[in-house]
Amino acid sequence: MVTSSKKLTPPVTVVAAFFGFLVSTVSVLVSAGLLLGAREELANALRTSDTQMTEEQLDQAVTVAQAFAVGVAVLVAFFYLWLAFKLKAGRNWARVVLTVVTLLQVASLFTTQGNSLWSYGSCAIAVVALVLSYLPASNEYIAAVKHTR
């Protein structure tokens, strides 16, 4: 079996998609940071939901909710980042997984309330990156990478 030592360079479309997914990843981390700053809003939301919690229980519930949300956001960001690097390396399976994740992100915008302009912007960037990853130059690069392995 002959292997090729030729290093393929990703086209502009794949590089742009890569950076789009990086920006989307950063937005997930910024959102997590914004959540940490919304402690009082979370506490007020719990207070008005007619719970029978003491202030100490309320404080603990807010802390747990913030920690869980930030932990999930960090895991999602690392997963997204890993997929973006795999896409840049020409892995079609990463493009497929990014497609599913981006479609879930779009569905989330339409099925949840209270989305911010930040959420819509992040999703729009991911959709543009996804489209770039399926343009003809991207398809040719991914096919070429597949044939050199």
ROGU-167702 format. One line per 10 residues: number of its first residue (from 1); their letters; for each residue x, y, z of C-alpha. Coordinates in pm, whole numbers. Each point is the difference from the previous one (the first is absolute). Example, Ala and Ser with C-alpha at 12.3 -4.5 7.8 and 13.67 -1.06 7.14 Angstrom:
REM residues 2
1> AS> 1230,-450,780; 137,344,-66;
This chain:
REM residues 149
1> MVTSSKKLTP> 0,0,0; 141,334,-103; -72,298,221; 27,356,-112; 211,247,191; -165,288,-183; -146,247,248; -329,144,-116; -78,361,82; -361,74,92;
11> PVTVVAAFFG> -177,243,-234; -122,341,113; -352,-138,48; 116,-259,253; 224,250,180; -289,250,16; -233,-273,129; 263,-94,259; 20,360,125; -379,28,-4;
21> FLVSTVSVLV> -27,-302,225; 276,147,222; -199,322,38; -310,-204,80; 202,-190,263; 121,323,158; -360,122,14; -93,-308,203; 272,86,250; -104,367,11;
31> SAGLLLGARE> -360,-109,64; 122,-210,291; 182,303,136; -312,213,-36; -194,-261,193; 241,34,289; -79,371,7; -374,-66,12; -6,-143,350; -253,248,135;
41> ELANALRTSD> -233,-44,-298; 2,-378,54; -70,44,371; -288,238,-75; -146,-245,-251; 5,-272,264; -154,232,261; -290,91,-228; -68,-362,-96; -180,-47,332;
51> TQMTEEQLDQ> 253,-237,151; 15,-67,370; 379,27,11; 191,178,268; 256,259,-106; 278,-250,68; -169,-266,-217; -64,260,-268; 366,101,3; 107,-365,-29;
61> AVTVAQAFAV> -244,-64,-284; 134,298,-196; 360,-114,58; -77,-354,-116; -190,126,-307; 283,233,-98; 269,-264,55; -193,-257,-203; -68,243,-286; 362,118,-14;
71> GVAVLVAFFY> 126,-360,12; -226,-100,-288; 103,310,-197; 370,-80,44; -53,-362,-109; -200,111,-305; 267,256,-87; 280,-260,14; -207,-243,-210; -76,273,-255;
81> LWLAFKLKAG> 366,105,-9; 115,-358,-56; -249,-40,-285; 113,328,-159; 362,-121,-5; -108,-335,-146; -195,185,-271; 308,205,-84; 194,-328,-27; -251,-115,-263;
91> RNWARVVLTV> -205,-249,199; -345,-40,-153; -143,-162,314; 82,321,192; -192,200,-259; -298,-231,43; 10,29,381; 32,380,-27; -305,-6,-227; -202,-185,261;
101> VTLLQVASLF> 121,226,281; -75,315,-199; -348,-126,-91; -64,-70,369; 117,353,78; -245,142,-257; -282,-216,136; 81,119,351; -48,362,-107; -348,-75,-127;
111> TTQGNSLWSY> -110,-214,292; 125,200,299; -100,335,138; 219,287,106; 268,-33,-266; 227,299,-23; 138,177,-301; 328,-167,99; -160,-344,-47; -134,89,-342;
121> GSCAIAVVAL> 335,144,-108; 190,-307,117; -241,-228,-182; 23,208,-318; 380,-25,5; -22,-378,44; -246,-27,-292; 229,206,-226; 297,-216,104; -203,-311,-75;
131> VLSYLPASNE> -94,125,-346; 366,81,-68; 97,-353,97; -225,-140,-275; 106,227,-287; 165,-169,-302; 356,91,104; -63,-151,344; -148,-314,-153; 303,-41,-228;
141> YIAAVKHTR> 241,45,292; -180,-254,219; -12,-249,-288; 371,53,-69; 88,-51,366; -202,-320,2; 190,-135,-302; 343,81,146; -57,-199,320;
